[in-house]
Amino acid sequence: MNTIWFLLIAISVIFSVINNRLESFTKSLFDGAKSAVEVSLFLLGIVALWLGITRIIEESGLIHRLSNLFRPVVSRLFRNIPQDHPAITSITLNFLANVFGLGNAATPLGIKAMQDLQSLNREAETVTFEMMLLIVINTASIQLVPFTVIGILSDFGSKTPAVVVSPTILATVLSAVFAVATLFVFRKIFR
Amino acid sequence: MKTVNLISQLLIPFFILLAVAYGFAKKVRVYDCFVPGAKDAVSVVIKIFPYLLAIFIAVKSFQASGAMDFAQGVFLGLFTALDVPIEVIAMAIIKPLSGSASLGVFTDIVKTTGPESMASLISAVIMGSAETTFYVLAVYLGAVGIKRTRYLVSVCVLSDIIGIIIAIAVVKFLFSLR
């Protein structure tokens, strides 16, 4: 991240000098700051909602029952999570929210899953393999029906906006499989 | 598709009801439980905020400086040679960086080339099959304060590139059959 962030900033400054766009460069910094605040406030709302709900299922013990139920699916990929650990449930709920395109639930539940995985982490500041797997699957974004995309296509007069559904599923599954495979290959190399 | 739509609409209400009803049946004080849980979100979002800020100013300034346009120029030859509509370049570059900007680019492509053009179809599949990688990284890692990311970022960047190639290839293959 350090390298990428440095490159983005440095390249941006150089290009804004070359293109004589220093003014819009400075303005973009404030724009960025503003969107960070807006997005954070939005996140605050939805994360609070989901952390409140998950606290109830933790307190009632439902989370352990659900973890036992979901274990066969998740534990094939995530091997180092104990039997009825809450992480199994939060990971499964995060995946379900992704598959059904519920973005407002997927991110908060992903954050919850990260917290649950962090409770198993022995080195607090180093990412674990399970966390990497969760993030890689989330960035590959497995989604059954891209409702937003279909909405825009039909807004602009497409008669058959649903034609994009099967190629999207095919592409998203292929890229997710590739991403997970890459992660496992990297683990072999950088062990 | 209707079934999927129905399930997605039912999923959250059903889950909330399950959580609250099960808790209530187990004599959990659901309201008193919800409130401190929700309160935790404040500290989580405060942790995430500086990471988001860092990502957003970098991405916004990258777009504003004209570096975006230059990057598009670099890929122009490659995309033309492979007979991929050039509008897709903007989509491919912006998607991993910014969610709102990629929605804007996508809408623009549909508006200018029509909803049934090859450019629109490929962009639609990229929209649906890729994620704003750097946002996910900032939020997920920021939430638990991870600093050492090992090989995670390399895997994500590599997967983004391959993901976009896959999206283009799938659309070109499926729609050339018709």
Contacts between the chains, C-beta under 8 A, distances in Angstrom:
chain1	res1	chain2	res2	distance
A	1	B	137	7.1
A	1	B	149	6.3
A	1	B	153	5.7
A	4	B	134	7.8
A	4	B	153	6.8
A	4	B	157	7.9
A	5	B	54	6.3
A	5	B	55	7.8
A	5	B	58	5.6
A	8	B	58	4.0
A	8	B	59	7.0
A	8	B	61	7.5
A	8	B	62	5.1
A	9	B	58	5.6
A	9	B	61	6.9
A	11	B	62	6.9
A	11	B	65	7.5
A	11	B	67	5.1
A	12	B	58	7.3
A	12	B	61	4.0
A	12	B	62	4.9
A	12	B	64	7.4
A	12	B	65	4.1
A	12	B	67	5.6
A	13	B	61	7.7
A	13	B	65	7.2
A	14	B	65	7.8
A	14	B	67	8.0
A	15	B	65	4.0
A	15	B	66	5.0
A	15	B	67	4.1
A	15	B	70	6.5
A	16	B	61	7.4
A	16	B	64	7.1
A	16	B	65	3.8
A	16	B	66	6.9
A	18	B	66	7.6
A	19	B	65	6.6
A	19	B	66	4.0
A	21	B	64	6.5
A	21	B	65	5.8
A	21	B	66	5.7
A	24	B	64	4.5
A	24	B	65	7.6
A	25	B	61	5.5
A	25	B	64	5.6
A	25	B	65	5.3
A	27	B	64	6.9
A	28	B	57	7.4
A	28	B	60	4.1
A	28	B	61	4.5
A	28	B	63	6.9
A	28	B	64	3.5
A	28	B	65	7.6
A	29	B	57	5.1
A	29	B	60	7.1
A	29	B	61	6.0
A	31	B	60	5.1
A	31	B	64	7.8
A	32	B	53	7.2
A	32	B	56	3.9
A	32	B	57	3.5
A	32	B	58	7.5
A	32	B	59	7.0
A	32	B	60	3.8
A	32	B	61	6.8
A	33	B	53	6.1
A	33	B	56	7.2
A	33	B	57	6.2
A	35	B	56	5.2
A	35	B	60	7.3
A	35	B	100	7.6
A	36	B	49	6.6
A	36	B	52	4.5
A	36	B	53	4.0
A	36	B	55	8.0
A	36	B	56	4.6
A	36	B	57	7.6
A	37	B	49	7.9
A	39	B	52	6.0
A	39	B	56	7.6
A	40	B	45	5.5
A	40	B	48	6.7
A	40	B	49	4.8
A	40	B	52	6.1
A	43	B	45	5.4
A	43	B	48	6.8
A	43	B	139	7.4
A	44	B	41	5.8
A	44	B	42	6.9
A	44	B	45	4.5
A	47	B	41	4.1
A	47	B	44	5.9
A	47	B	45	6.1
A	48	B	38	3.9
A	48	B	39	7.5
A	48	B	40	7.9
A	48	B	41	3.6
A	48	B	42	7.5
A	49	B	38	6.8
A	51	B	37	4.7
A	51	B	38	5.8
A	51	B	40	5.1
A	51	B	41	5.1
A	51	B	44	7.4
A	52	B	33	7.8
A	52	B	34	3.9
A	52	B	35	6.9
A	52	B	37	4.1
A	52	B	38	3.7
A	52	B	41	8.0
A	53	B	15	7.8
A	53	B	16	6.2
A	53	B	19	5.2
A	53	B	34	7.0
A	53	B	37	7.3
A	54	B	19	7.9
A	54	B	37	6.6
A	55	B	33	5.2
A	55	B	34	6.4
A	55	B	36	6.7
A	55	B	37	2.7
A	55	B	38	7.8
A	55	B	40	7.8
A	56	B	19	5.1
A	56	B	20	6.5
A	56	B	23	4.5
A	56	B	28	6.4
A	56	B	30	5.3
A	56	B	33	4.9
A	56	B	34	5.9
A	56	B	37	7.1
A	57	B	19	4.8
A	57	B	22	7.2
A	57	B	23	7.0
A	59	B	23	6.6
A	59	B	28	4.8
A	59	B	33	4.9
A	60	B	19	7.8
A	60	B	22	5.3
A	60	B	23	4.0
A	60	B	26	4.4
A	60	B	28	4.6
A	61	B	26	6.7
A	62	B	18	7.5
A	62	B	19	6.7
A	62	B	22	4.8
A	62	B	23	7.2
A	62	B	26	7.9
A	93	B	15	7.7
A	96	B	11	6.9
A	97	B	11	7.8
A	100	B	4	7.0
A	100	B	7	6.2
A	100	B	8	3.9
A	100	B	11	5.7
A	101	B	8	5.9
A	102	B	8	6.1
A	102	B	11	6.6
A	102	B	12	6.4
A	105	B	12	6.1
A	107	B	139	6.4
A	110	B	136	7.7
A	110	B	139	7.7
A	110	B	140	5.9
A	111	B	44	6.2
A	111	B	48	8.0
A	111	B	139	6.8
A	111	B	140	6.8
A	111	B	143	4.5
A	114	B	140	5.2
A	114	B	141	7.9
A	114	B	143	5.2
A	114	B	144	4.9
A	115	B	44	7.8
A	115	B	143	6.8
A	115	B	144	6.0
A	117	B	144	7.8
A	118	B	144	4.2
A	121	B	144	8.0
A	123	B	148	7.9
A	124	B	145	7.1
A	125	B	145	6.8
A	125	B	146	6.2
A	125	B	147	4.5
A	125	B	148	5.7
A	126	B	146	7.0
A	126	B	147	7.7
A	126	B	148	4.3
A	126	B	150	7.1
A	127	B	141	7.0
A	127	B	146	4.8
A	127	B	148	6.5
A	127	B	149	5.2
A	127	B	150	5.8
A	127	B	152	5.7
A	131	B	140	7.6
A	131	B	144	7.9
A	131	B	146	7.1
A	132	B	150	7.2
A	132	B	151	7.9
A	132	B	152	4.7
A	132	B	155	7.1
A	134	B	140	7.4
A	135	B	136	6.3
A	135	B	137	6.7
A	135	B	140	5.3
A	135	B	141	7.6
A	135	B	152	6.4
A	135	B	156	7.2
A	136	B	152	7.5
A	136	B	155	5.9
A	136	B	156	6.5
A	136	B	159	6.6
A	138	B	131	6.6
A	138	B	136	5.4
A	138	B	140	7.1
A	139	B	131	4.7
A	139	B	133	4.6
A	139	B	136	5.1
A	139	B	137	7.6
A	139	B	156	5.4
A	139	B	159	6.8
A	139	B	160	7.4
A	140	B	129	8.0
A	140	B	130	7.9
A	140	B	131	6.8
A	140	B	159	6.4
A	140	B	163	6.8
A	141	B	128	8.0
A	141	B	129	6.7
A	141	B	130	6.4
A	141	B	131	3.8
A	143	B	128	5.9
A	143	B	129	7.5
A	144	B	4	5.1
A	145	B	1	5.6
A	145	B	4	4.8
A	145	B	5	6.8
A	145	B	8	7.8
A	146	B	124	7.2
A	146	B	127	6.4
A	146	B	128	3.2
A	147	B	5	7.3
A	147	B	8	7.8
A	148	B	103	7.4
A	148	B	127	7.5
A	149	B	106	7.3
A	149	B	124	4.8
A	149	B	127	4.8
A	149	B	128	5.2
A	152	B	106	6.6
A	152	B	107	5.7
A	152	B	110	5.8
A	153	B	110	6.3
A	153	B	115	4.7
A	153	B	120	7.0
A	153	B	124	6.3
A	154	B	115	7.6
A	156	B	110	4.8
A	156	B	111	6.1
A	156	B	114	7.4
A	156	B	115	4.6
A	157	B	114	7.7
A	157	B	115	5.8
A	158	B	115	3.4
A	158	B	116	6.0
A	161	B	115	7.1
A	162	B	1	5.8
A	163	B	121	7.5
A	164	B	121	6.3
A	164	B	124	4.4
A	164	B	125	6.0
A	164	B	128	6.8
A	165	B	1	6.3
A	166	B	174	7.4
A	167	B	121	7.5
A	167	B	125	5.0
A	167	B	167	7.9
A	167	B	170	5.0
A	167	B	171	5.4
A	167	B	174	5.2
A	167	B	175	7.9
A	168	B	124	7.2
A	168	B	125	5.1
A	168	B	128	3.8
A	168	B	129	5.4
A	170	B	170	5.2
A	170	B	174	7.6
A	171	B	125	5.2
A	171	B	128	7.7
A	171	B	129	4.1
A	171	B	163	7.5
A	171	B	166	5.3
A	171	B	167	4.5
A	171	B	170	4.5
A	171	B	171	7.7
A	172	B	128	6.6
A	172	B	129	3.8
A	174	B	166	5.0
A	174	B	170	7.2
A	175	B	129	6.0
A	175	B	130	7.4
A	175	B	159	6.6
A	175	B	162	6.4
A	175	B	163	3.6
A	175	B	166	4.9
A	175	B	167	7.4
A	178	B	159	6.4
A	178	B	162	5.4
A	178	B	163	7.4
A	178	B	166	7.1
A	179	B	155	6.9
A	179	B	156	7.8
A	179	B	159	3.6
A	179	B	162	7.7
A	179	B	163	7.2
A	182	B	155	5.2
A	182	B	158	5.8
A	182	B	159	5.8
A	182	B	162	7.8
A	183	B	155	5.0
A	186	B	151	4.6
A	186	B	154	7.1
A	186	B	155	5.5
A	187	B	151	7.9
A	190	B	150	6.9
A	190	B	151	5.3
